Amino acid sequence: INLVLSGFTNNYKGTLKTMFTRKLYVFGWSCLIFIPMILAIGVIAFLSIRPEVAEFLNKVMQFIQSPTESMAANLGVYVIEKCRYVLYILSGASLLSLILMIPYFRKVYQYEMIPFIMAENPETSSVDAFTKTKEIMHGYRMNYFMLQLSFIGLFIVAGFVQAIIQLNFGIYIVMALIMPYINMTFTQFYLARTRKKDLSEQVSISANDNRED
């Protein structure tokens, strides 16, 4: 019970601040992805003074209200024939959004170790927590991604089991069985990264002491 409640008793305010800051940073980087599309929509709205763009927006609204395959085809043909530059604007914005996903995911994986850092030492300040997680994940973001990807088989099996037992809460039962293994694997990743560094520092200190002797 003490272990379960330790998150609320050991510097809860500091941990809450750090975790909230992490969520805020991730949200901020995620907003960066949508900026190109927002700008593209703004440019298209500005160009609505042109008759062909105004007609394009009218067709889009009609498609949203009652979408059909014929309307989608007609919309595509109209864009290509009358206002192809709208297609270029949207394509460029989409490409730029995809490019901006790279720094977003870099930051997401850079902050992955903060929960483990705060769990091990709740007294860690926000600045130190962010500094330490950057050190831990430096050069290991792809390794962590591949580690996450290795669990895809478990989730596929969980989906099959859910389909077989056909219970509304069945997926929760299955996830309750596999999530401890997944979470412990991520914990071992954190321990391997931090303990390896600590061990190397101890070896370095020991070697320096031997040289002095």
C-alpha positions in Angstrom: 0.0 0.0 0.0 2.8 2.4 0.9 4.5 1.7 -2.5 1.2 2.3 -4.4 0.6 5.6 -2.5 4.3 6.7 -2.6 3.6 8.8 -5.7 1.3 11.0 -3.6 3.4 11.2 -0.5 6.9 11.7 -1.9 7.1 15.2 -3.4 3.7 14.9 -5.2 3.7 18.5 -6.2 7.1 18.3 -7.8 6.3 15.1 -9.7 3.0 16.6 -10.9 4.8 19.7 -12.1 7.3 17.7 -14.0 4.8 15.4 -15.6 2.5 18.3 -16.5 5.5 20.1 -18.1 6.3 17.0 -20.1 2.7 16.8 -21.4 2.8 20.5 -22.2 6.0 20.2 -24.2 4.7 17.2 -26.1 1.4 19.0 -26.9 3.4 22.1 -28.1 5.5 20.0 -30.4 2.3 18.2 -31.7 0.7 21.6 -32.5 3.7 22.3 -34.7 2.6 19.6 -37.1 -0.8 21.3 -37.8 0.7 24.8 -38.5 1.3 24.2 -42.2 -2.3 22.9 -42.7 -3.7 25.9 -40.8 -1.7 28.3 -42.9 -2.8 26.5 -46.1 -6.4 26.7 -45.1 -5.9 30.4 -44.4 -4.4 31.0 -47.8 -7.2 29.1 -49.5 -9.8 31.1 -47.5 -8.0 34.3 -48.7 -8.1 33.1 -52.3 -11.9 32.5 -52.0 -12.3 36.0 -53.5 -11.6 34.1 -56.8 -14.7 32.6 -58.3 -13.1 29.2 -58.9 -11.9 28.9 -55.3 -15.3 30.0 -54.0 -16.9 27.3 -56.1 -14.4 24.8 -54.8 -15.2 25.6 -51.2 -18.9 25.3 -52.0 -18.4 21.9 -53.5 -16.3 20.9 -50.4 -19.2 21.9 -48.1 -21.7 20.0 -50.2 -19.4 16.9 -50.0 -19.0 17.2 -46.2 -22.8 17.4 -45.8 -23.6 14.4 -48.0 -20.5 12.6 -49.3 -20.8 10.3 -52.3 -18.3 8.7 -54.6 -19.5 10.8 -57.6 -19.2 14.0 -55.6 -15.6 13.1 -54.6 -14.8 12.3 -58.2 -16.3 15.6 -59.5 -14.5 17.5 -56.8 -11.2 16.0 -57.8 -11.8 16.8 -61.5 -12.9 20.3 -60.7 -9.7 21.0 -58.7 -7.4 19.7 -61.4 -9.2 21.6 -64.2 -10.1 24.9 -62.5 -7.8 25.6 -59.5 -4.9 23.2 -59.5 -2.9 25.6 -57.4 -5.2 24.7 -54.4 -4.0 21.1 -54.8 -0.4 22.3 -54.8 -1.0 24.3 -51.6 -2.6 21.4 -49.8 0.1 19.0 -51.0 2.9 21.2 -49.9 1.3 21.8 -46.5 0.8 18.0 -46.1 4.4 17.3 -47.0 5.7 20.0 -44.6 3.5 18.5 -41.8 5.0 15.1 -42.4 8.5 16.7 -42.2 7.6 18.4 -38.9 6.6 15.0 -37.5 10.3 14.2 -37.3 11.2 16.7 -34.5 7.9 15.9 -32.8 8.7 12.2 -32.4 12.3 13.0 -31.5 11.0 15.1 -28.6 8.4 12.5 -27.6 11.1 9.8 -27.3 13.5 12.2 -25.7 11.0 12.7 -22.8 10.1 9.0 -22.4 12.3 8.3 -19.4 10.8 11.1 -17.2 8.2 8.9 -15.5 10.9 6.4 -14.6 13.3 9.1 -13.3 10.5 10.6 -11.1 9.5 7.2 -9.9 13.1 6.3 -8.8 13.8 9.7 -7.3 10.7 11.9 -6.7 12.9 14.7 -5.4 14.4 15.3 -8.8 13.7 18.8 -10.1 12.0 19.4 -13.5 15.2 20.8 -14.9 17.3 17.8 -13.8 14.6 15.3 -14.9 14.6 16.8 -18.5 18.4 16.9 -18.5 18.7 13.3 -17.4 16.1 11.9 -19.8 18.0 13.6 -22.7 21.2 11.9 -21.6 19.5 8.5 -21.3 17.8 8.6 -24.7 20.7 10.2 -26.6 21.5 7.8 -29.3 18.9 5.3 -28.1 15.7 6.7 -29.5 15.6 4.3 -32.4 16.4 1.4 -30.0 13.4 2.4 -27.9 11.2 2.6 -30.9 12.2 -0.9 -32.1 11.6 -2.1 -28.5 8.0 -0.8 -28.7 7.6 -2.2 -32.1 8.6 -5.7 -30.9 5.3 -5.9 -28.9 3.1 -5.6 -32.0 2.7 -9.4 -32.0 1.3 -9.3 -28.4 -1.3 -6.7 -29.4 -2.3 -8.8 -32.5 -2.8 -11.8 -30.2 -4.8 -9.6 -27.8 -7.1 -8.6 -30.7 -7.6 -12.3 -31.7 -8.4 -13.2 -28.1 -10.9 -10.4 -27.8 -12.5 -11.5 -31.0 -12.8 -15.1 -29.7 -14.1 -14.4 -26.2 -16.4 -11.6 -27.5 -16.7 -9.7 -24.2 -17.0 -6.0 -24.0 -14.4 -5.9 -21.2 -12.4 -8.8 -22.6 -9.7 -6.5 -24.0 -9.1 -5.1 -20.6 -8.5 -8.6 -19.2 -6.1 -9.4 -21.9 -4.2 -6.1 -21.6 -4.0 -6.6 -17.8 -2.1 -9.8 -18.5 0.4 -8.4 -21.0 0.9 -4.9 -19.8 3.0 -5.9 -16.7 5.5 -7.6 -19.1 5.6 -4.6 -21.4 6.0 -2.1 -18.6 8.7 -4.2 -17.0 10.6 -4.4 -20.3 10.6 -0.6 -20.5 11.7 -0.4 -16.9 14.6 -2.8 -17.7 15.6 -0.5 -20.6 15.7 2.4 -18.1 17.8 0.4 -15.6 20.1 -0.8 -18.3 20.8 2.7 -19.5 21.2 4.3 -16.0 23.0 1.4 -14.3 25.4 1.0 -17.2 26.4 4.6 -16.9 26.8 4.4 -13.2 28.9 1.3 -13.5 31.1 2.9 -16.1 31.6 5.9 -13.8 32.5 3.6 -10.9 35.0 1.7 -13.1 36.5 5.1 -14.2 36.8 6.2 -10.6 38.4 2.9 -9.6 40.9 3.1 -12.4 41.9 6.6 -11.4 42.4 5.5 -7.8 44.6 2.7 -8.9 46.7 5.0 -11.0 47.1 7.3 -8.0 48.1 4.3 -5.9 
